[in-house]
Structures are given as C-alpha cells and as structure tokens.
Amino acid sequence: MGKRRTGVTVRDINRWLAQGFGSGVEGLYKPWLRVSDVPSKGRSRRVRGLKSGRVHHLLSDLEYAIFLMAEYSTLIVDIREQFPLLPYGSTEVIAADMGVRHPIYPESVTPVVMSHDFVLTMSDKATDQTPLAISAKYQWNEAAKNKRMLEKLEIERRFATKVGRTNWKLVTDANFDPMVVSNLDWLHYGMRHDLPKEYRQIAPCLLPLLRGLDYQERRLSAVLTDLEKIPDLRGLSPTIAFKVAAWMGHLPLDLASEIRPRKIVKEMHATRDIAELPHVA
C-alpha cells in the first residue's frame, strides 16, 4: 500500500487483506484505499475524526462533505470510508449475473476489489439501524448518461442489499448546501477527539452566556472577546468552546448562514442528517 495501484496481482490483494486493510471498526478501522493509493487532482485529504479519533482518508470534496455531515449527525456512531466489497470475488459473481464486465486494475488482468465510498454505522436512536452504504458522485445529470458508471453502481447496489446486508444510497453534490458544508468545516477545524473534558462540561451552559452578551446583534469576534472575560471559561479557548457547543447541538445556529468571527450569528437550527438525504437513483 502507499503507491498508485497499477499492475495489481491476486498476491497483492491477499497481502493487503492480511495486513488488515478494509477491516476493523471505529479507531481501529484501516481504509481499503488511502489518499496515497489513488490519483488526485489536489482535492483529497486526511482528516482526524472526532468520533473515531483516527485519520480518515477522503478522496474528494464531496466525500469530505459527506464525512462532515456524518460526523455532525447524532444518529451515526462510526464512519468507515473506502470500504471494500468482500469476500473477494463476490462482485464478480454479481457482474456475471448482470452480463457486464467487472472492473480490472490498470496494467493488469486482476479484478478490482470494489469499494463503497462510505459505510456508516447507525446508533440505537436511529429508526432503521441497518448500516448505510454510500456512493458519492458529482454532477449526476451528466454522470447518469455514462452507461459504464451506471453498471458499476448497480454492482455496488446489489452487493450492498444482497451480500453486505446494508442499505445503499447514491449521494451527489446536489444534496448539499455549500454554505452548510463550509460552516461544518469551520466548526470541525481545530476540534479534537481528545479535547479536555471542560469544553464538553461548559457546552450546555454557553447559550445563556451568549444570550446575556446579545450575541445575535454583534459580530462573533466581539462576542468571543467578551467570553474571555467570563470566569467560567477561564483557561479555555472561547472559539473552541463556541465550536464544541455548536457541534454538540447546544447552540441553535442557522447553518445556512455564514458562521465566521466577522459575521453576526443567526439562530435557527437548520441541520440535515446524512441518513435522511434523498436517494438519487
């Protein structure tokens, strides 16, 4: 692993499986594909998860948007990206049943280990606790005209429902408000899985403190400056405290309006859970 996957052999696949790629849960999960394994146009990234505490390998801006929504959701407890469709060979059987060619690795005759972009584990609060497999695609109106891509998506869908025993969704960039994604990105940045417990303890108390500062009528930067003077926050970063409280759902923020230090904050809880995004196809 760690180089572009060309000329792959079955021996390579068996070695990667033996090394644990594509297995594990939560912080111990090892993605089947990593950023270094796949050609990139500069939009892939490694992001440490708040839920898992591990580094997630995300191969596009769309995957990052899905990741942020899944991180923010209270109905999702584990996020596994680049999830392989195993056992090896099962997707070949599906392709044969469909009468279509199975993908092979570049410069090789070896069948590809296909993968879901994500498999999400639902919490016991979810109405449907079946794991959710997600395939992410850009510009669906154009992509839907690509017959070969539709064939590969159908292999994924059939695997998910018949072999993987998961629900399956196709998610596109049209499912997301760019401002919501931008705000979740800002809130997520700078937070850590292992933040001091004091941030979580103060989070439920932050809304009354903010309303006491008339925070809806002022720029967030000025409000954060005033928060520094409050004894309850002594020793804590006001910015991180604000982000933690917002991320935990204690601040009813309008995620469709820009949330930045230079902006006036608006209240209106406007969130969408990734599990509730409409099915595209």
Protein Blocks (a to p, Z undefined) as FASTA:
>chain_A
ZZacehiafklmmmmmmnopoiaehjlpccfbdfklpccehiaccdddfklopacddfbf
klmmmmmmmmmpmkbcbdcehiacddehjlmmmmmmnopacdddehiabdcddddfbdcd
ddfkbmblcdcdddddehkllmmmmmklmmmmmmmmmmmmmmnopacddddfklpcfklm
mmmmmmmnopafklcfklmmmmmmmmmmmmmnopmlpcfklmmmmmmmpmklgoiafklm
mmmmmmnopaccdfkbccdfkbccdeddddddfklpccfZZ
